[in-house]
Structure formats: C-alpha cells, structure tokens
Amino acid sequence: MLFQKKIEPRCAYCQRGTELDEEKILCAKRGVVDRAGHCRAFRYDPLKRVPPPPPSLDLGSLKDEDFTL
C-alpha cells in the first residue's frame, strides 16, 4: 500500500519544507529544522515522499522442484 491514511508527520515530506541538504529542511513556519522533526503546521505532500524499495528476491534458495506442478 503506497498511500496510507495515517502518515507519520516528518518535515522531509511536508508542503511547507524545502530541502537544504541531506539532514536539514527549511520550513516556512519554523526555519531550519531536522528532517525527522514535525510540528502542528504539517501538511503532507505525497510527491516529496520516497517509498521504501521493494524487498529483493532471493533466487539462490529456490530449486527446480519449486517450479513444477
């Protein structure tokens, strides 16, 4: 599920925040803040959020018998 209804607020994907570097966000309300921080003025911007990568498939543990009927 990509879009959950209950997103944990973070300045990293807030509409009011602009990324300065890998650790800091420039907030329109609070100034320079940490990426993991949040405040009451949080507004979710889904375009700023990067979903976690999907799990990789381990083909080494599979055998030919796993693919036969």
LUMLO-406368 format. One record per residue: residue number from 0; x, z, y of N, C-alpha, C in turn. Coordinates in steps of 0.02 Angstrom, whole numbers, plus 50000, padded with zeros to 5 digits. Layout:
<sites>
<num: NUM&n.c1: X&n.c3: Z&n.c2: Y&ca.c1: X&ca.c3: Z&ca.c2: Y&c.c1: X&c.c3: Z&c.c2: Y>
...
</sites>
This chain:
<sites>
<num: 0&n.c1: 50042&n.c3: 50000&n.c2: 49941&ca.c1: 50000&ca.c3: 50000&ca.c2: 50000&c.c1: 50045&c.c3: 50000&c.c2: 50062>
<num: 1&n.c1: 50042&n.c3: 49948&n.c2: 50101&ca.c1: 50084&ca.c3: 49943&ca.c2: 50161&c.c1: 50059&c.c3: 49984&c.c2: 50219>
<num: 2&n.c1: 49993&n.c3: 49982&n.c2: 50231&ca.c1: 49965&ca.c3: 50015&ca.c2: 50289&c.c1: 49923&c.c3: 50075&c.c2: 50267>
<num: 3&n.c1: 49950&n.c3: 50133&n.c2: 50276&ca.c1: 49914&ca.c3: 50194&ca.c2: 50259&c.c1: 49878&c.c3: 50220&c.c2: 50321>
<num: 4&n.c1: 49823&n.c3: 50256&n.c2: 50310&ca.c1: 49786&ca.c3: 50283&ca.c2: 50366&c.c1: 49821&c.c3: 50342&c.c2: 50398>
<num: 5&n.c1: 49857&n.c3: 50381&n.c2: 50358&ca.c1: 49892&ca.c3: 50439&ca.c2: 50384&c.c1: 49967&c.c3: 50425&c.c2: 50385>
<num: 6&n.c1: 49991&n.c3: 50400&n.c2: 50441&ca.c1: 50062&ca.c3: 50385&ca.c2: 50450&c.c1: 50094&c.c3: 50446&c.c2: 50484>
<num: 7&n.c1: 50150&n.c3: 50468&n.c2: 50457&ca.c1: 50185&ca.c3: 50523&ca.c2: 50489&c.c1: 50215&c.c3: 50499&c.c2: 50555>
<num: 8&n.c1: 50198&n.c3: 50530&n.c2: 50611&ca.c1: 50222&ca.c3: 50505&ca.c2: 50675&c.c1: 50298&c.c3: 50510&c.c2: 50682>
<num: 9&n.c1: 50329&n.c3: 50457&n.c2: 50706&ca.c1: 50400&ca.c3: 50455&ca.c2: 50720&c.c1: 50410&c.c3: 50411&c.c2: 50782>
<num: 10&n.c1: 50457&n.c3: 50430&n.c2: 50823&ca.c1: 50472&ca.c3: 50391&ca.c2: 50884&c.c1: 50498&c.c3: 50322&c.c2: 50866>
<num: 11&n.c1: 50526&n.c3: 50313&n.c2: 50807&ca.c1: 50554&ca.c3: 50249&ca.c2: 50786&c.c1: 50502&c.c3: 50193&c.c2: 50785>
<num: 12&n.c1: 50439&n.c3: 50209&n.c2: 50771&ca.c1: 50387&ca.c3: 50158&ca.c2: 50770&c.c1: 50327&c.c3: 50178&c.c2: 50814>
<num: 13&n.c1: 50342&n.c3: 50201&n.c2: 50873&ca.c1: 50292&ca.c3: 50217&ca.c2: 50924&c.c1: 50289&c.c3: 50160&c.c2: 50975>
<num: 14&n.c1: 50230&n.c3: 50145&n.c2: 51000&ca.c1: 50223&ca.c3: 50092&ca.c2: 51051&c.c1: 50261&c.c3: 50108&c.c2: 51114>
<num: 15&n.c1: 50267&n.c3: 50171&n.c2: 51130&ca.c1: 50299&ca.c3: 50191&ca.c2: 51193&c.c1: 50375&c.c3: 50193&c.c2: 51189>
<num: 16&n.c1: 50404&n.c3: 50184&n.c2: 51129&ca.c1: 50476&ca.c3: 50190&ca.c2: 51120&c.c1: 50511&c.c3: 50124&c.c2: 51118>
<num: 17&n.c1: 50573&n.c3: 50123&n.c2: 51144&ca.c1: 50617&ca.c3: 50065&ca.c2: 51141&c.c1: 50683&c.c3: 50087&c.c2: 51111>
<num: 18&n.c1: 50707&n.c3: 50051&n.c2: 51061&ca.c1: 50768&ca.c3: 50071&ca.c2: 51026&c.c1: 50829&c.c3: 50061&c.c2: 51071>
<num: 19&n.c1: 50869&n.c3: 50115&n.c2: 51077&ca.c1: 50932&ca.c3: 50111&ca.c2: 51114&c.c1: 50990&c.c3: 50096&c.c2: 51067>
<num: 20&n.c1: 50994&n.c3: 50134&n.c2: 51014&ca.c1: 51044&ca.c3: 50123&ca.c2: 50961&c.c1: 51014&c.c3: 50147&c.c2: 50896>
<num: 21&n.c1: 51056&n.c3: 50156&n.c2: 50844&ca.c1: 51030&ca.c3: 50175&ca.c2: 50779&c.c1: 51003&c.c3: 50246&c.c2: 50776>
<num: 22&n.c1: 51019&n.c3: 50287&n.c2: 50825&ca.c1: 50998&ca.c3: 50357&ca.c2: 50823&c.c1: 50951&c.c3: 50377&c.c2: 50879>
<num: 23&n.c1: 50949&n.c3: 50340&n.c2: 50934&ca.c1: 50911&ca.c3: 50361&ca.c2: 50993&c.c1: 50857&c.c3: 50310&c.c2: 51012>
<num: 24&n.c1: 50802&n.c3: 50336&n.c2: 51039&ca.c1: 50746&ca.c3: 50296&ca.c2: 51063&c.c1: 50733&c.c3: 50315&c.c2: 51136>
<num: 25&n.c1: 50719&n.c3: 50266&n.c2: 51178&ca.c1: 50700&ca.c3: 50279&ca.c2: 51247&c.c1: 50624&c.c3: 50280&c.c2: 51250>
<num: 26&n.c1: 50596&n.c3: 50339&n.c2: 51263&ca.c1: 50524&ca.c3: 50350&ca.c2: 51264&c.c1: 50499&c.c3: 50345&c.c2: 51336>
<num: 27&n.c1: 50443&n.c3: 50313&n.c2: 51347&ca.c1: 50413&ca.c3: 50307&ca.c2: 51414&c.c1: 50389&c.c3: 50375&c.c2: 51439>
<num: 28&n.c1: 50373&n.c3: 50421&n.c2: 51394&ca.c1: 50347&ca.c3: 50487&ca.c2: 51413&c.c1: 50402&c.c3: 50541&c.c2: 51417>
<num: 29&n.c1: 50449&n.c3: 50540&n.c2: 51369&ca.c1: 50496&ca.c3: 50595&ca.c2: 51363&c.c1: 50569&c.c3: 50578&c.c2: 51375>
<num: 30&n.c1: 50585&n.c3: 50515&n.c2: 51388&ca.c1: 50654&ca.c3: 50495&ca.c2: 51400&c.c1: 50690&c.c3: 50480&c.c2: 51335>
<num: 31&n.c1: 50754&n.c3: 50496&n.c2: 51330&ca.c1: 50794&ca.c3: 50482&ca.c2: 51270&c.c1: 50780&c.c3: 50536&c.c2: 51218>
<num: 32&n.c1: 50757&n.c3: 50514&n.c2: 51159&ca.c1: 50739&ca.c3: 50560&ca.c2: 51105&c.c1: 50769&c.c3: 50535&c.c2: 51039>
<num: 33&n.c1: 50766&n.c3: 50578&n.c2: 50988&ca.c1: 50790&ca.c3: 50561&ca.c2: 50922&c.c1: 50739&c.c3: 50517&c.c2: 50886>
<num: 34&n.c1: 50762&n.c3: 50473&n.c2: 50840&ca.c1: 50717&ca.c3: 50428&ca.c2: 50804&c.c1: 50665&c.c3: 50465&c.c2: 50763>
<num: 35&n.c1: 50683&n.c3: 50522&n.c2: 50736&ca.c1: 50637&ca.c3: 50559&ca.c2: 50692&c.c1: 50589&c.c3: 50604&c.c2: 50731>
<num: 36&n.c1: 50597&n.c3: 50610&n.c2: 50796&ca.c1: 50554&ca.c3: 50652&ca.c2: 50836&c.c1: 50485&c.c3: 50621&c.c2: 50846>
<num: 37&n.c1: 50440&n.c3: 50661&n.c2: 50875&ca.c1: 50374&ca.c3: 50636&ca.c2: 50892&c.c1: 50342&c.c3: 50682&c.c2: 50943>
<num: 38&n.c1: 50289&n.c3: 50660&n.c2: 50975&ca.c1: 50254&ca.c3: 50701&ca.c2: 51024&c.c1: 50179&c.c3: 50685&c.c2: 51020>
<num: 39&n.c1: 50140&n.c3: 50717&n.c2: 51061&ca.c1: 50067&ca.c3: 50706&ca.c2: 51060&c.c1: 50048&c.c3: 50636&c.c2: 51086>
<num: 40&n.c1: 50092&n.c3: 50603&n.c2: 51122&ca.c1: 50078&ca.c3: 50537&ca.c2: 51150&c.c1: 50093&c.c3: 50481&c.c2: 51101>
<num: 41&n.c1: 50105&n.c3: 50497&n.c2: 51037&ca.c1: 50123&ca.c3: 50447&ca.c2: 50986&c.c1: 50067&c.c3: 50396&c.c2: 50978>
<num: 42&n.c1: 50086&n.c3: 50332&n.c2: 50980&ca.c1: 50040&ca.c3: 50276&ca.c2: 50966&c.c1: 50075&c.c3: 50231&c.c2: 50917>
<num: 43&n.c1: 50045&n.c3: 50222&n.c2: 50858&ca.c1: 50076&ca.c3: 50185&ca.c2: 50803&c.c1: 50079&c.c3: 50110&c.c2: 50819>
<num: 44&n.c1: 50138&n.c3: 50080&n.c2: 50810&ca.c1: 50148&ca.c3: 50008&ca.c2: 50817&c.c1: 50171&c.c3: 49982&c.c2: 50749>
<num: 45&n.c1: 50127&n.c3: 49948&n.c2: 50710&ca.c1: 50146&ca.c3: 49927&ca.c2: 50643&c.c1: 50202&c.c3: 49875&c.c2: 50641>
<num: 46&n.c1: 50214&n.c3: 49840&n.c2: 50696&ca.c1: 50267&ca.c3: 49790&ca.c2: 50697&c.c1: 50336&c.c3: 49820&c.c2: 50702>
<num: 47&n.c1: 50342&n.c3: 49883&n.c2: 50722&ca.c1: 50406&ca.c3: 49916&ca.c2: 50728&c.c1: 50426&c.c3: 49950&c.c2: 50663>
<num: 48&n.c1: 50379&n.c3: 49962&n.c2: 50618&ca.c1: 50394&ca.c3: 49999&ca.c2: 50558&c.c1: 50419&c.c3: 49951&c.c2: 50504>
<num: 49&n.c1: 50474&n.c3: 49969&n.c2: 50473&ca.c1: 50503&ca.c3: 49929&ca.c2: 50419&c.c1: 50487&c.c3: 49965&c.c2: 50353>
<num: 50&n.c1: 50448&n.c3: 49934&n.c2: 50309&ca.c1: 50431&ca.c3: 49968&ca.c2: 50246&c.c1: 50492&c.c3: 49975&c.c2: 50201>
<num: 51&n.c1: 50492&n.c3: 50025&n.c2: 50157&ca.c1: 50549&ca.c3: 50033&ca.c2: 50112&c.c1: 50554&c.c3: 49973&c.c2: 50065>
<num: 52&n.c1: 50613&n.c3: 49956&n.c2: 50043&ca.c1: 50621&ca.c3: 49899&ca.c2: 49997&c.c1: 50588&c.c3: 49914&c.c2: 49930>
<num: 53&n.c1: 50562&n.c3: 49862&n.c2: 49896&ca.c1: 50532&ca.c3: 49874&ca.c2: 49830&c.c1: 50585&c.c3: 49894&c.c2: 49779>
<num: 54&n.c1: 50565&n.c3: 49930&n.c2: 49728&ca.c1: 50614&ca.c3: 49951&ca.c2: 49677&c.c1: 50641&c.c3: 49890&c.c2: 49640>
<num: 55&n.c1: 50705&n.c3: 49894&n.c2: 49622&ca.c1: 50736&ca.c3: 49838&ca.c2: 49586&c.c1: 50718&c.c3: 49841&c.c2: 49512>
<num: 56&n.c1: 50717&n.c3: 49784&n.c2: 49480&ca.c1: 50700&ca.c3: 49779&ca.c2: 49409&c.c1: 50764&c.c3: 49783&c.c2: 49368>
<num: 57&n.c1: 50765&n.c3: 49829&n.c2: 49321&ca.c1: 50824&ca.c3: 49838&ca.c2: 49278&c.c1: 50813&c.c3: 49796&c.c2: 49215>
<num: 58&n.c1: 50843&n.c3: 49736&n.c2: 49213&ca.c1: 50835&ca.c3: 49692&ca.c2: 49156&c.c1: 50882&c.c3: 49709&c.c2: 49098>
<num: 59&n.c1: 50930&n.c3: 49751&n.c2: 49110&ca.c1: 50978&ca.c3: 49769&ca.c2: 49058&c.c1: 50947&c.c3: 49810&c.c2: 49002>
<num: 60&n.c1: 50895&n.c3: 49847&n.c2: 49016&ca.c1: 50864&ca.c3: 49889&ca.c2: 48965&c.c1: 50810&c.c3: 49852&c.c2: 48924>
<num: 61&n.c1: 50793&n.c3: 49790&n.c2: 48942&ca.c1: 50742&ca.c3: 49752&ca.c2: 48907&c.c1: 50773&c.c3: 49711&c.c2: 48850>
<num: 62&n.c1: 50734&n.c3: 49703&n.c2: 48797&ca.c1: 50756&ca.c3: 49664&ca.c2: 48738&c.c1: 50709&c.c3: 49605&c.c2: 48728>
<num: 63&n.c1: 50729&n.c3: 49559&n.c2: 48684&ca.c1: 50686&ca.c3: 49502&ca.c2: 48669&c.c1: 50621&c.c3: 49523&c.c2: 48637>
<num: 64&n.c1: 50620&n.c3: 49578&n.c2: 48600&ca.c1: 50559&ca.c3: 49602&ca.c2: 48568&c.c1: 50506&c.c3: 49624&c.c2: 48620>
<num: 65&n.c1: 50528&n.c3: 49642&n.c2: 48679&ca.c1: 50481&ca.c3: 49663&ca.c2: 48732&c.c1: 50438&c.c3: 49605&c.c2: 48757>
<num: 66&n.c1: 50461&n.c3: 49543&n.c2: 48744&ca.c1: 50425&ca.c3: 49485&ca.c2: 48770&c.c1: 50387&c.c3: 49445&c.c2: 48716>
<num: 67&n.c1: 50383&n.c3: 49472&n.c2: 48657&ca.c1: 50346&ca.c3: 49438&ca.c2: 48604&c.c1: 50279&c.c3: 49472&c.c2: 48593>
<num: 68&n.c1: 50232&n.c3: 49431&n.c2: 48570&ca.c1: 50165&ca.c3: 49458&ca.c2: 48555&c.c1: 50156&c.c3: 49475&c.c2: 48483>
</sites>
